[in-house]
Amino acid sequence: MIAAGKYILAEDRSSAFETLKPLFEGLATLIQPGHSVDTRRLALVVVRTACRHHMDIVRPHLPTLAQPIFASVRDPVIPVKLAAEAAFMALFNVVDEEGKVFEKYIASQELTVLQKRSMQDYFKRVALRLGNTARERREAEGGQGGLGLSNDEVDDEREIWSVGKVDLGEGAFDE
């Protein structure tokens, strides 16, 4: 995904959208209940990491990803719930943009009154508070970039890159 993003950056934007559309549709499908917990959580981790590295590529697919991710923020399985909260925050760039991206999304989508109200309530009650906490942590570390990636972001990237590797006892996972 991330390596694909570097290739796509060289292409024009409309072509990039069409090229990546099936990928983001697939991730949105995998995030939804009915798939294994590990699959759902890993798909959410991939979305979060892609948002961190290539928000310009992910942003056009926000309507595809927002509803499945939001449906997972109330998941009874804690690892899925936590991954969904992190992906939701990254998707709407809550730490840097606060509510700007979210408000634009809500205004542009044809959602039911119940969907809209539910998302807005969650955003105000949970996402903004988590965004403020993350912003404070970043500032305490010395500003943008501070001490580097937080531990959970490092763990996310290690997990993504380890998918498909086979441990032959040769230190493959120590990289």
C-alpha positions as CSV (number, residue, x, y, z in Angstrom):
1,M,0.0,0.0,0.0
2,I,2.6,2.5,1.0
3,A,5.0,1.4,-1.7
4,A,2.1,1.6,-4.1
5,G,1.5,5.2,-2.9
6,K,5.0,6.2,-4.0
7,Y,4.3,4.8,-7.5
8,I,0.9,6.5,-7.7
9,L,2.3,9.9,-6.8
10,A,4.0,9.9,-10.1
11,E,0.8,9.4,-11.9
12,D,-1.9,12.0,-12.5
13,R,-4.5,12.4,-9.7
14,S,-7.6,11.1,-11.5
15,S,-5.7,8.0,-12.7
16,A,-4.4,7.5,-9.1
17,F,-8.0,7.6,-7.8
18,E,-9.2,5.0,-10.2
19,T,-6.2,2.8,-9.6
20,L,-6.5,2.8,-5.8
21,K,-10.3,2.7,-5.7
22,P,-10.5,-1.1,-5.6
23,L,-7.9,-1.2,-2.8
24,F,-9.8,1.2,-0.6
25,E,-13.1,-0.5,-1.3
26,G,-11.5,-3.8,-0.3
27,L,-10.2,-2.3,2.9
28,A,-13.6,-0.8,3.7
29,T,-15.2,-4.3,3.2
30,L,-12.6,-6.0,5.4
31,I,-13.2,-3.5,8.2
32,Q,-16.8,-4.4,8.5
33,P,-18.2,-7.0,11.0
34,G,-18.2,-10.5,9.6
35,H,-14.5,-10.7,9.0
36,S,-12.0,-12.1,11.5
37,V,-11.0,-9.8,14.3
38,D,-7.3,-9.9,13.1
39,T,-8.3,-9.0,9.5
40,R,-10.5,-6.1,10.7
41,R,-7.9,-4.7,13.0
42,L,-5.0,-5.0,10.5
43,A,-7.2,-3.3,7.8
44,L,-7.7,-0.4,10.2
45,V,-4.0,-0.3,11.0
46,V,-3.3,-0.1,7.2
47,V,-5.7,2.8,6.8
48,R,-4.2,4.7,9.7
49,T,-0.7,4.2,8.4
50,A,-1.6,5.2,4.9
51,C,-3.3,8.4,6.3
52,R,-0.1,9.2,8.1
53,H,2.2,8.7,5.1
54,H,-0.1,9.7,2.1
55,M,-3.1,11.6,3.3
56,D,-3.4,13.2,-0.2
57,I,-4.0,9.7,-1.7
58,V,-6.4,8.6,1.0
59,R,-8.5,11.7,1.3
60,P,-10.4,11.2,-2.0
61,H,-11.5,7.8,-0.6
62,L,-12.8,9.2,2.7
63,P,-16.5,8.6,1.8
64,T,-15.7,4.9,1.2
65,L,-13.8,4.5,4.4
66,A,-15.6,6.7,6.9
67,Q,-18.8,4.7,7.6
68,P,-17.0,1.3,8.0
69,I,-14.4,2.8,10.3
70,F,-17.1,4.7,12.3
71,A,-19.1,1.4,12.7
72,S,-16.0,-0.1,14.3
73,V,-15.4,2.6,16.9
74,R,-18.1,1.0,19.0
75,D,-17.0,-2.6,18.4
76,P,-17.1,-4.8,21.6
77,V,-13.7,-6.3,20.7
78,I,-11.2,-3.8,22.3
79,P,-8.3,-4.2,19.8
80,V,-10.7,-3.5,16.9
81,K,-12.3,-0.5,18.8
82,L,-8.9,1.0,19.5
83,A,-7.6,0.5,16.0
84,A,-10.9,2.1,14.6
85,E,-10.5,5.1,16.9
86,A,-6.9,5.6,15.7
87,A,-8.0,5.2,12.0
88,F,-10.9,7.6,12.5
89,M,-8.6,10.2,14.0
90,A,-6.1,9.8,11.2
91,L,-8.8,9.7,8.4
92,F,-10.2,13.1,9.6
93,N,-6.7,14.4,10.6
94,V,-8.2,15.4,13.9
95,V,-4.9,16.3,15.6
96,D,-3.9,18.9,13.0
97,E,-7.2,20.0,11.4
98,E,-9.5,19.5,14.5
99,G,-13.0,19.4,13.0
100,K,-12.5,21.0,9.6
101,V,-12.2,17.8,7.5
102,F,-15.0,16.1,9.5
103,E,-17.4,19.1,9.1
104,K,-16.7,19.2,5.3
105,Y,-17.4,15.5,5.1
106,I,-20.6,15.7,7.0
107,A,-21.8,18.6,4.9
108,S,-21.0,16.8,1.6
109,Q,-22.5,13.4,2.4
110,E,-26.1,12.3,2.1
111,L,-26.4,10.5,5.4
112,T,-29.6,9.8,7.4
113,V,-30.4,12.1,10.3
114,L,-29.5,9.3,12.7
115,Q,-26.2,8.6,11.0
116,K,-25.2,12.2,10.9
117,R,-26.2,12.8,14.5
118,S,-24.4,9.7,15.7
119,M,-21.2,10.6,13.9
120,Q,-21.3,14.2,15.1
121,D,-22.0,13.2,18.7
122,Y,-19.1,10.7,18.6
123,F,-16.8,13.3,17.0
124,K,-17.6,16.0,19.6
125,R,-17.6,13.6,22.6
126,V,-14.6,11.4,21.8
127,A,-12.6,12.3,18.7
128,L,-12.0,15.9,19.6
129,R,-10.9,15.0,23.1
130,L,-8.5,12.3,21.7
131,G,-7.2,14.8,19.2
132,N,-6.5,17.4,22.0
133,T,-4.7,14.7,24.0
134,A,-2.5,13.7,21.0
135,R,-1.8,17.4,20.2
136,E,-0.7,18.0,23.9
137,R,1.5,14.9,23.8
138,R,3.1,16.0,20.5
139,E,3.8,19.5,22.0
140,A,5.3,18.0,25.1
141,E,7.7,16.0,22.9
142,G,8.9,19.2,21.3
143,G,6.4,20.0,18.5
144,Q,5.9,18.5,15.1
145,G,7.8,15.3,14.8
146,G,9.2,15.7,18.3
147,L,10.9,12.5,19.2
148,G,9.7,10.6,16.2
149,L,6.8,8.2,15.8
150,S,5.0,7.3,19.0
151,N,5.3,3.6,20.1
152,D,1.9,2.6,18.6
153,E,2.8,4.0,15.2
154,V,6.1,2.2,15.2
155,D,4.3,-1.1,16.2
156,D,1.8,-0.5,13.4
157,E,4.5,-0.2,10.8
158,R,6.4,-3.2,12.1
159,E,3.2,-5.2,11.9
160,I,2.3,-4.1,8.4
161,W,5.8,-4.9,7.1
162,S,5.9,-8.3,8.8
163,V,2.8,-9.5,7.0
164,G,3.9,-12.4,4.8
165,K,7.3,-12.8,6.3
166,V,8.3,-16.2,7.6
167,D,10.4,-16.4,10.7
168,L,13.3,-18.8,9.9
169,G,15.1,-17.9,13.1
170,E,17.5,-15.6,11.1
171,G,16.4,-12.3,12.7
172,A,13.8,-11.4,10.0
173,F,11.5,-9.8,12.6
174,D,14.4,-7.9,14.3
175,E,14.7,-5.5,11.3
